[in-house]
Amino acid sequence: MTTTFQPFDVPGAQTVHGNAFPYGLKIHRPDGAASSDVPTVDDAVTAITSLAKSGRLSKLLRRHGAVLIHGIGHPSAETFARLVNAAERARGSHPFEQIGLAGKRTLVAENVWTANEGPSDRRFYQHNEYSRYTRFPSNIHFYCQTKAPHGGQTPIAHSALVYERLQEAVPDLVHEVHQRGLAMKMVFRAPGHEGRGNEFNWAGEHSFGQEFEAGDARDTQKAKVEAQVRRLTPTFRWLKDDTLELTQYIPGIRRAPASGRPVWFNGLVGRYGMTRDLGALEPPYLGRDGMTYLPCDYGDGTVIPAEYLQRLEEVVDGLEIDLCLEEGDLLLVDNFQVSHGRKPWTGDRRILVSMWANDQFSIEAF
Protein backbone atom coordinates (compact mmCIF):
# COMPACT_ATOMS: atom_id res chain seq x y z
CA MET A 1 0.00 0.00 0.00
CA THR A 2 1.42 3.38 -1.09
CA THR A 3 1.80 6.17 1.46
CA THR A 4 0.90 9.65 0.20
CA PHE A 5 0.08 13.07 1.61
CA GLN A 6 -3.21 14.91 1.62
CA PRO A 7 -3.93 18.57 2.43
CA PHE A 8 -5.32 19.74 5.77
CA ASP A 9 -6.08 23.14 7.27
CA VAL A 10 -3.42 24.25 9.74
CA PRO A 11 -5.01 25.85 12.85
CA GLY A 12 -4.36 29.58 12.90
CA ALA A 13 -3.20 29.69 9.27
CA GLN A 14 -3.44 33.00 7.41
CA THR A 15 -4.26 33.76 3.81
CA VAL A 16 -1.36 35.67 2.24
CA HIS A 17 -1.73 36.86 -1.35
CA GLY A 18 -4.49 34.30 -1.88
CA ASN A 19 -2.53 31.33 -0.51
CA ALA A 20 -2.74 29.44 2.78
CA PHE A 21 0.17 30.21 5.09
CA PRO A 22 1.37 27.72 6.13
CA TYR A 23 0.12 24.94 3.86
CA GLY A 24 -0.70 21.68 5.61
CA LEU A 25 -0.07 18.12 4.48
CA LYS A 26 -0.73 14.98 6.48
CA ILE A 27 -0.05 11.32 5.96
CA HIS A 28 -2.78 9.61 3.98
CA ARG A 29 -3.50 6.07 5.10
CA PRO A 30 -4.27 3.85 2.12
CA ASP A 31 -7.55 2.02 1.79
CA GLY A 32 -7.50 -1.04 3.99
CA ALA A 33 -5.04 0.38 6.50
CA ALA A 34 -6.07 0.37 10.14
CA SER A 35 -6.71 3.80 11.65
CA SER A 36 -3.97 3.12 14.20
CA ASP A 37 -1.38 2.21 11.57
CA VAL A 38 1.60 4.55 11.34
CA PRO A 39 3.59 4.36 8.12
CA THR A 40 7.15 3.18 8.43
CA VAL A 41 10.01 5.64 8.01
CA ASP A 42 10.80 3.94 4.70
CA ASP A 43 7.23 4.64 3.56
CA ALA A 44 7.47 8.29 4.57
CA VAL A 45 10.87 8.73 2.89
CA THR A 46 9.50 7.24 -0.32
CA ALA A 47 6.49 9.56 -0.19
CA ILE A 48 8.46 12.76 0.45
CA THR A 49 11.04 11.83 -2.19
CA SER A 50 8.26 11.41 -4.73
CA LEU A 51 6.76 14.75 -3.70
CA ALA A 52 10.14 16.44 -4.16
CA LYS A 53 11.11 14.75 -7.42
CA SER A 54 7.78 15.66 -8.99
CA GLY A 55 8.52 19.34 -8.38
CA ARG A 56 5.37 19.69 -6.29
CA LEU A 57 7.22 20.30 -3.02
CA SER A 58 9.19 23.19 -4.53
CA LYS A 59 6.01 24.58 -6.03
CA LEU A 60 4.25 24.45 -2.65
CA LEU A 61 7.15 26.18 -0.91
CA ARG A 62 7.31 28.91 -3.55
CA ARG A 63 3.55 29.50 -3.37
CA HIS A 64 2.92 29.18 0.36
CA GLY A 65 6.30 29.91 1.97
CA ALA A 66 5.99 27.11 4.52
CA VAL A 67 4.64 23.56 4.48
CA LEU A 68 3.72 21.68 7.67
CA ILE A 69 3.74 17.88 7.29
CA HIS A 70 1.89 16.05 10.06
CA GLY A 71 1.46 12.43 11.00
CA ILE A 72 4.76 10.85 9.98
CA GLY A 73 5.51 9.49 13.44
CA HIS A 74 8.71 7.77 14.67
CA PRO A 75 10.12 11.04 16.12
CA SER A 76 13.91 10.90 16.20
CA ALA A 77 16.90 12.74 14.77
CA GLU A 78 17.50 9.82 12.43
CA THR A 79 13.93 10.00 11.08
CA PHE A 80 14.29 13.72 10.41
CA ALA A 81 17.67 13.19 8.75
CA ARG A 82 16.30 10.56 6.38
CA LEU A 83 13.30 12.70 5.46
CA VAL A 84 15.06 16.03 4.99
CA ASN A 85 18.09 14.65 3.15
CA ALA A 86 15.86 12.71 0.78
CA ALA A 87 13.60 15.70 0.10
CA GLU A 88 16.31 18.30 -0.40
CA ARG A 89 18.60 16.16 -2.50
CA ALA A 90 15.65 15.28 -4.71
CA ARG A 91 15.10 19.04 -5.11
CA GLY A 92 18.74 19.54 -6.17
CA SER A 93 19.77 21.33 -2.97
CA HIS A 94 22.98 21.00 -0.98
CA PRO A 95 23.69 21.51 2.75
CA PHE A 96 24.25 25.11 3.78
CA GLU A 97 27.75 25.84 5.08
CA GLN A 98 27.48 27.76 8.34
CA ILE A 99 29.93 30.61 8.98
CA GLY A 100 29.63 33.00 11.91
CA LEU A 101 27.29 30.95 14.10
CA ALA A 102 26.43 33.10 17.13
CA GLY A 103 24.92 30.48 19.38
CA LYS A 104 25.17 26.84 20.32
CA ARG A 105 23.99 23.99 18.08
CA THR A 106 24.92 20.34 18.21
CA LEU A 107 25.15 18.03 15.19
CA VAL A 108 22.92 15.01 15.95
CA ALA A 109 22.48 13.33 12.54
CA GLU A 110 23.39 13.88 8.90
CA ASN A 111 22.82 17.60 8.20
CA VAL A 112 20.62 17.82 11.32
CA TRP A 113 21.30 20.08 14.30
CA THR A 114 19.68 20.98 17.56
CA ALA A 115 17.92 24.32 17.40
CA ASN A 116 19.69 27.08 19.29
CA GLU A 117 20.40 25.71 22.77
CA GLY A 118 19.96 29.05 24.55
CA PRO A 119 18.04 29.09 27.86
CA SER A 120 14.43 27.90 27.73
CA ASP A 121 13.13 31.10 29.33
CA ARG A 122 14.57 33.26 26.54
CA ARG A 123 12.33 34.29 23.67
CA PHE A 124 13.79 34.43 20.17
CA TYR A 125 12.09 37.05 18.04
CA GLN A 126 11.36 36.78 14.34
CA HIS A 127 14.31 36.43 11.98
CA ASN A 128 15.03 34.84 8.64
CA GLU A 129 17.93 32.48 9.22
CA TYR A 130 21.29 34.27 8.92
CA SER A 131 19.52 37.33 7.48
CA ARG A 132 21.82 39.62 9.50
CA TYR A 133 24.61 38.11 7.44
CA THR A 134 25.76 38.37 3.85
CA ARG A 135 25.36 34.56 3.41
CA PHE A 136 22.18 32.68 4.27
CA PRO A 137 20.37 29.42 3.44
CA SER A 138 17.49 29.29 0.99
CA ASN A 139 15.65 26.85 3.24
CA ILE A 140 15.54 26.02 6.93
CA HIS A 141 13.46 23.07 8.11
CA PHE A 142 12.24 22.28 11.62
CA TYR A 143 11.31 18.98 13.24
CA CYS A 144 9.73 18.30 16.60
CA GLN A 145 11.34 15.38 18.39
CA THR A 146 10.04 16.25 21.87
CA LYS A 147 7.14 18.64 22.48
CA ALA A 148 7.34 20.83 25.57
CA PRO A 149 4.49 20.28 28.07
CA HIS A 150 4.06 24.06 28.39
CA GLY A 151 4.96 26.72 25.80
CA GLY A 152 7.72 26.29 23.26
CA GLN A 153 5.73 27.33 20.19
CA THR A 154 7.49 27.94 16.88
CA PRO A 155 6.05 31.25 15.59
CA ILE A 156 6.44 32.13 11.92
CA ALA A 157 5.67 35.27 9.91
CA HIS A 158 5.44 35.97 6.18
CA SER A 159 8.19 38.44 5.24
CA ALA A 160 6.29 39.97 2.30
CA LEU A 161 3.35 40.68 4.61
CA VAL A 162 5.73 42.16 7.19
CA TYR A 163 7.09 44.52 4.54
CA GLU A 164 3.61 45.60 3.48
CA ARG A 165 2.41 46.24 7.03
CA LEU A 166 5.59 48.17 7.88
CA GLN A 167 5.00 50.41 4.87
CA GLU A 168 1.68 51.33 6.46
CA ALA A 169 2.80 51.52 10.11
CA VAL A 170 6.40 52.78 9.96
CA PRO A 171 6.94 54.13 6.43
CA ASP A 172 9.96 56.20 7.44
CA LEU A 173 11.79 53.08 8.66
CA VAL A 174 11.08 51.27 5.40
CA HIS A 175 12.21 54.28 3.38
CA GLU A 176 15.45 54.73 5.30
CA VAL A 177 16.34 51.04 5.18
CA HIS A 178 15.65 51.02 1.45
CA GLN A 179 17.83 54.09 0.92
CA ARG A 180 20.67 53.40 3.36
CA GLY A 181 20.66 49.68 4.05
CA LEU A 182 21.72 48.33 7.43
CA ALA A 183 24.97 47.87 9.33
CA MET A 184 24.66 44.69 11.40
CA LYS A 185 27.27 44.66 14.17
CA MET A 186 28.34 41.58 16.08
CA VAL A 187 30.82 40.76 18.82
CA PHE A 188 32.51 37.37 19.24
CA ARG A 189 34.44 36.79 22.43
CA ALA A 190 37.68 34.82 22.62
CA PRO A 191 37.57 31.27 24.01
CA GLY A 192 37.28 31.41 27.79
CA HIS A 193 35.57 34.84 27.80
CA GLU A 194 32.04 33.76 26.85
CA GLY A 195 28.89 34.89 28.59
CA ARG A 196 26.33 32.76 30.38
CA GLY A 197 23.42 30.96 28.72
CA ASN A 198 24.22 31.68 25.07
CA GLU A 199 27.85 30.65 25.07
CA PHE A 200 29.65 31.13 21.77
CA ASN A 201 33.02 32.45 20.65
CA TRP A 202 34.97 32.99 17.45
CA ALA A 203 36.68 29.61 17.75
CA GLY A 204 33.52 27.54 17.29
CA GLU A 205 33.63 25.05 14.44
CA HIS A 206 30.76 26.86 12.71
CA SER A 207 31.66 30.33 13.90
CA PHE A 208 35.13 31.01 12.47
CA GLY A 209 37.15 28.02 13.66
CA GLN A 210 36.50 25.81 10.65
CA GLU A 211 40.18 25.36 9.78
CA PHE A 212 41.66 25.03 13.27
CA GLU A 213 44.08 22.22 13.98
CA ALA A 214 45.23 20.84 17.31
CA GLY A 215 48.16 22.82 18.63
CA ASP A 216 47.48 26.02 16.67
CA ALA A 217 48.96 29.04 18.44
CA ARG A 218 46.65 31.99 19.17
CA ASP A 219 48.12 34.09 16.32
CA THR A 220 47.60 31.19 13.91
CA GLN A 221 44.03 30.79 15.09
CA LYS A 222 43.35 34.50 14.60
CA ALA A 223 44.77 34.41 11.08
CA LYS A 224 42.47 31.49 10.24
CA VAL A 225 39.54 33.33 11.82
CA GLU A 226 40.22 36.38 9.65
CA ALA A 227 40.16 34.25 6.51
CA GLN A 228 36.66 33.04 7.40
CA VAL A 229 35.43 36.48 8.47
CA ARG A 230 36.44 37.91 5.09
CA ARG A 231 34.00 35.49 3.48
CA LEU A 232 31.30 37.58 5.19
CA THR A 233 32.74 41.09 5.42
CA PRO A 234 35.96 43.06 5.10
CA THR A 235 34.92 45.23 8.06
CA PHE A 236 36.21 43.82 11.33
CA ARG A 237 38.70 44.54 14.11
CA TRP A 238 40.29 42.88 17.11
CA LEU A 239 39.68 44.43 20.52
CA LYS A 240 41.24 43.80 23.91
CA ASP A 241 41.18 40.23 25.21
CA ASP A 242 41.15 39.14 21.55
CA THR A 243 37.48 40.05 21.19
CA LEU A 244 36.36 40.16 17.54
CA GLU A 245 33.98 42.88 16.34
CA LEU A 246 32.59 42.78 12.83
CA THR A 247 30.05 44.70 10.76
CA GLN A 248 28.13 43.32 7.80
CA TYR A 249 26.42 45.72 5.42
CA ILE A 250 23.18 44.37 4.01
CA PRO A 251 20.31 45.88 2.00
CA GLY A 252 17.69 44.92 4.62
CA ILE A 253 14.93 44.66 2.00
CA ARG A 254 15.15 42.07 -0.73
CA ARG A 255 12.99 40.65 -3.49
CA ALA A 256 11.76 37.07 -3.03
CA PRO A 257 12.67 35.00 -6.10
CA ALA A 258 9.46 32.96 -5.85
CA SER A 259 7.05 35.90 -6.10
CA GLY A 260 9.13 38.95 -7.03
CA ARG A 261 7.62 40.76 -4.04
CA PRO A 262 9.76 42.80 -1.64
CA VAL A 263 10.43 41.07 1.69
CA TRP A 264 11.67 42.36 5.04
CA PHE A 265 14.89 40.33 5.32
CA ASN A 266 17.34 41.52 7.96
CA GLY A 267 16.92 40.08 11.48
CA LEU A 268 16.60 43.58 12.94
CA VAL A 269 13.61 42.85 15.16
CA GLY A 270 15.21 39.65 16.40
CA ARG A 271 18.32 41.49 17.57
CA TYR A 272 16.33 44.39 19.05
CA GLY A 273 13.95 42.18 21.04
CA MET A 274 16.66 39.98 22.50
CA THR A 275 18.94 42.94 23.29
CA ARG A 276 16.13 44.77 25.08
CA ASP A 277 15.17 41.68 27.08
CA LEU A 278 18.80 41.30 28.19
CA GLY A 279 19.07 44.95 29.23
CA ALA A 280 21.72 45.83 26.65
CA LEU A 281 20.15 48.73 24.75
CA GLU A 282 22.44 51.34 26.30
CA PRO A 283 26.26 51.62 26.38
CA PRO A 284 28.32 49.57 27.07
CA TYR A 285 25.67 47.23 25.53
CA LEU A 286 26.45 44.46 28.01
CA GLY A 287 23.61 41.98 28.54
CA ARG A 288 22.68 40.22 31.76
CA ASP A 289 24.20 37.10 30.23
CA GLY A 290 27.61 38.77 30.12
CA MET A 291 27.67 39.08 26.32
CA THR A 292 27.99 42.30 24.30
CA TYR A 293 25.20 43.20 21.86
CA LEU A 294 26.07 46.21 19.72
CA PRO A 295 23.15 48.13 18.21
CA CYS A 296 22.44 47.78 14.51
CA ASP A 297 22.42 51.07 12.60
CA TYR A 298 21.54 52.28 9.16
CA GLY A 299 24.24 51.47 6.64
CA ASP A 300 25.73 54.97 6.81
CA GLY A 301 26.16 54.73 10.58
CA THR A 302 23.07 56.76 11.46
CA VAL A 303 21.27 55.54 14.58
CA ILE A 304 17.85 53.95 14.03
CA PRO A 305 15.32 55.77 16.25
CA ALA A 306 14.13 53.67 19.19
CA GLU A 307 10.48 54.38 18.40
CA TYR A 308 10.94 52.82 14.95
CA LEU A 309 12.29 49.65 16.50
CA GLN A 310 9.43 49.53 19.01
CA ARG A 311 6.85 49.86 16.25
CA LEU A 312 8.71 47.30 14.17
CA GLU A 313 8.39 44.77 16.98
CA GLU A 314 4.68 45.51 17.44
CA VAL A 315 3.98 45.00 13.73
CA VAL A 316 5.94 41.75 13.48
CA ASP A 317 4.48 40.34 16.69
CA GLY A 318 1.01 41.03 15.33
CA LEU A 319 1.69 38.94 12.23
CA GLU A 320 3.09 35.86 14.00
CA ILE A 321 1.41 32.48 13.72
CA ASP A 322 2.18 30.35 16.78
CA LEU A 323 2.70 26.78 15.60
CA CYS A 324 2.51 24.11 18.29
CA LEU A 325 4.49 21.39 16.58
CA GLU A 326 3.57 17.84 17.57
CA GLU A 327 6.20 15.14 17.90
CA GLY A 328 7.15 13.99 14.41
CA ASP A 329 5.88 17.17 12.73
CA LEU A 330 8.06 18.48 9.91
CA LEU A 331 7.94 22.20 9.10
CA LEU A 332 9.55 23.06 5.75
CA VAL A 333 10.36 26.76 5.33
CA ASP A 334 11.39 28.97 2.42
CA ASN A 335 13.85 31.17 4.31
CA PHE A 336 13.60 33.90 1.68
CA GLN A 337 9.86 34.35 2.34
CA VAL A 338 9.31 33.30 5.94
CA SER A 339 10.85 34.26 9.28
CA HIS A 340 10.69 32.26 12.49
CA GLY A 341 11.19 32.57 16.22
CA ARG A 342 10.87 30.67 19.49
CA LYS A 343 8.63 31.06 22.53
CA PRO A 344 9.83 30.17 26.07
CA TRP A 345 8.86 26.84 27.62
CA THR A 346 9.07 24.65 30.68
CA GLY A 347 9.93 20.95 30.75
CA ASP A 348 11.72 19.03 28.04
CA ARG A 349 11.65 20.27 24.44
CA ARG A 350 13.75 19.23 21.47
CA ILE A 351 13.40 20.93 18.10
CA LEU A 352 15.85 20.03 15.35
CA VAL A 353 16.85 22.08 12.30
CA SER A 354 18.39 21.48 8.90
CA MET A 355 19.60 24.22 6.54
CA TRP A 356 19.95 23.97 2.76
CA ALA A 357 21.02 26.04 -0.22
CA ASN A 358 19.63 25.74 -3.72
CA ASP A 359 21.63 27.38 -6.49
CA GLN A 360 18.52 27.63 -8.68
CA PHE A 361 17.25 30.47 -6.50
CA SER A 362 18.94 33.66 -5.33
CA ILE A 363 17.52 36.64 -3.49
CA GLU A 364 18.55 40.09 -4.61
CA ALA A 365 18.32 43.52 -3.02
CA PHE A 366 15.04 45.34 -3.67
N, C-alpha and C positions, 0 to 999 in steps of 0.2 A: 504494500500500500504506500502510495507516494505522499510525502509530507509537503504541504504548501502553506502559503500565508493568505489570510483574508483581511480586508480592512476592518477597523473598528474606530469608534469615536473616542478620542482621548479626553478624559474629564478635564475641564478647564481650558480646552484648546480654543485658540482665537481663529478668526478668519483674516488673513493678511493678503491683500491684493487678490481676493477671490479664492484663495487656497487655504486649506486647513493647516494650522500651525500649532503643534506638530501633527504629522500624519501618523496614524496608528495602523500597525499590522499585528496580527496574532496568528499563532499556529492553528492551522486548519486540520482537524482530525478527519481522516478519510472515512468514507462510508464503511460501516462494519467495525470501526474501532470503538472500544469501550470509552465511556466519558472520562474514566480515570486514567486512561493511557497517556503517558508522556512520551513524545517521540525521543528516540535515542539521539545522542550528540551527532552521530553519523548522519541520521536523517536530517537534522537541522542544518548541518554543514552542507549537505547536498542541496537542500532547499535554498539556502542563502547564496550559494555559489551560482545556482541557476538564475536566481533573481539578479545577481550582479552581471553575469555573462550576457544576459538578455538585454542589458542596458537599462532595464526598468529601475533598478536601484539608483543609478545615477540620475535618471530622469526625475524620480521622486525627490531626491535630495535637492536638485536644482529648483524644482517647483515649490517644495514645501519648506526647505531649509533644515528640517529635522524629521527623522523617522524613528518612532518608538516601536520596537518589536517585543511583543509580550507572549509569554507562554512557552518559552523554549525549555525551561527547567534545567536541572543538573548544574546549579550555580557553583562555579569554581573558576579560578584563573585559567586553568587549562581549557575549559569549555569556551571562555571568552576568546582565548588565543586562537583556537581552531576556527571559530566563527569569523573573527575580524580579519585574520590573515587570509582566509579563503575569500571573503568578500572583497577586500581591497586589492588583492592580487588579481582577482578576476576583473576588477575595474581598471587594471593597469597602473595602480598606485605603488609607491614605495615608502618604506618607513621614513618618518621625518627625523632628521638629525638635530638633536637638541644642542643648542649653544646658549650659555648664559642663564641656565636654570637658577632661579632665585627662590628656592624652596627645597623641600625634601621629598623625593619619590624613590621608590624601591622597585627594581625590575623583578617581576614575579613569574613571568612566562614570556614566550616569544613575542616581542614588541608590545608587551603589556606591563603597565606600571601601576603602582598604587597612586590614587589621586593625592594631591598635596597633603602631607601628613602633619600639617599645622594643627594647633590645639582645637579640640572639638567645640569649644565655646566661642571660637572666632568665626565671624561671618566673612565670606568672600563675596565681594560685590561683582556685578556683571563685568565681564571682559571676554573678548575674543582671544583665543589662546595665542600668546606671544605677540599680541597686537601692539604692545609698547615697544616692540623690537622691529628691526628691519628685515627679519626672517621669521616666517610663521608657517604652520601647517595649513593645508587646504581643508583637512578634516580632523576632528577630534571626536572619538567615540567613547561612550561611558557604559559601564556594566555594573549592575548591583550584585555583589556576591553576598553581602550581609546587610539587611535593612535595619536601620536604627529603630529601637522601640519608640523613641520620641524625637521628633524633628528630623534634621538631616536631609531636607528636600534639596533637589537639584533644580534651581530656577533657571529658566532660559528666557531670552528676549530676542525679538527679530530686529536686526540692526538697521534695516531699511525703515522700519516703523519708528525706531528710535530717532533716526535722522529727521523724519518728517515731523514728529512731535516736537523735537527740539527747535526746528525752524519756526514753529508756532509759539513755543514757550520761551525760548532763549535765543532769538534770532541773532543777537549781537555775538554770542558765543560761536554759533555756527559760522557766521561771516568771518570772524577773526581767525578761527581755525582754518577755514578755507583759504584765507589770504596769507596767513603767516605759518601755518603748520604748527607742530608741537615739538618741544624739546623734552624728551623723557629721560630723566636723570635717575641713576641707580648707584648704590654703594654696595660693594662686596668687601667684607672683612677678610683679613688674613686668617689662615687656620689657627685655631686657638683663641680667636677674639670674637667668636660668634655671639649672637644674642641668645635669648631663651624662648623656646617654643616654636620658632621658625628658623631653626639653625641652618645656615648655608654660608659658604665662603667661595672665594674664587678658585679654590683648588678642587672643587667637586668634579667628578668625572664628566658631568653634563653641564657644569658651569663653564670653566675655562681650563680644566685640568685634563683634557682629553689625551694629551700626548705625554703626560708625566711618566717617568720611569723610577723604579726604586733607586734611592740614593741620589736623586737630583738635588743639587744645592739650591738654596733659595733664589739666587740670581738666575740660575738655569730655569727654575720653575716660572719666575716672572717673565722671562723672555718667551717661554712657551705660552704663557697666559696672554701676552701681548699679541702673539700671532693669531690666537683665537678671537681676541677682542676686535682685531682689525677686520675680521669677517663680518662684524656687525657695525662698527663705527671707527672712524679715525680719531674721534674726540674722547680722550681719556687721560687720566693722570693718576700717579701714585701719591698717596698722602702718608702721613706719619703712621707708624705701626704697619706699614705695607698695605694699608687700605687702598682699594681700587675704586675710583669714581669714574663713571662713564656717562656720556650723553648720546642718545640716539635721536636723530632728527627724522620725523615721520610726517606724512601729509595729514593724518588724523581723519580724513574723510576719503573714502575710496569708492570705486564703482564695482559692484558685484558682477563677476563674469556671467553668472547664470541669468540675471535679469537686466543688467545694464543700469540698475538703479543705484543711486548713491547710498552708501552705508556708513554709519558711525563706527569707525574701526580704529580704536586707539587705546583702550584700557584706562582712560582717564578717570572714570568714575570708580573703577576698582581700586586704583591707587588712592584716590581721595578718601573713599569710605574707610578703607583699612587704616590709613594714616590718621584720620580723625579719631577713630575708635581707639587707637594706640596712644593718643595724646601727643602726636608729633607734628602738628600743623605749624608750630612756631619754632624759630631758631632755639636751640641747635638741631631741631628736627629729630630728636632722640625719642624713640618709642618706649613704652613701658616694658617691652620685651628686650630692651638693650640694643636694638638695631637702629640704624639711621635711615630715614625716609625723606629724601630731598624732594621738594615740591616740583611738579612738572609745570613748565612755562610755555608760552607761545614760542614758536621757533626762533623769533628774534630776541628772546630773552625777556620780553615783557611779561610781567606777572599776570596770571589769570585771576580776575576778581573773585573773591570768595563767594559772593552771592551767585555768580554764574555756576560755580561748582555745586552749591547747595541746590539750585534749581535743576541742574543736570541730574543729581541723584534722585530728586523727587520724580522727575519724568521717567527715568529708567526704572525705578522701583515700581512705578505705576503700570509698567508694561510687562513686568515679569509674570511668567507662568510657573507656579510651583509644582514640579513633578515629583511625586512620591514613588520612586522606582521600587518595584517589587523584586525580590530575589530572582535572578535569572533574566531580568529585563535588560534589553540592549537598546541604548539611545545613540543613534547615528546622527552626527551633526556636521553640516556644512559650515566650517569655521568662518568663511567669508561672509556668511549671511546671518549667523546666529551667535550670540554671546551666551555665557553661562556663569553661574555662581555657585555658592554653597551656603546653606543655612546651618546654624549650630544644632547640636544634638546631644543626647545623653545615651549611655549604653554603648554597645558595640555597633560599629558601622564600617563597612568596607566597600568602597566604590573604586573601580579600576578604570584606567584610561588607556587609550591607544591613539597615537598621532600619525597621520599619513600625509604625504605630498603627492600631488598628481600633476605632472608636467603639462597635461592638456589644458589646465586652467591656471590663469594668473590674474591677480587683482591689482589694478592700476589706480593711481591717484585720481581723484575726481576733479 
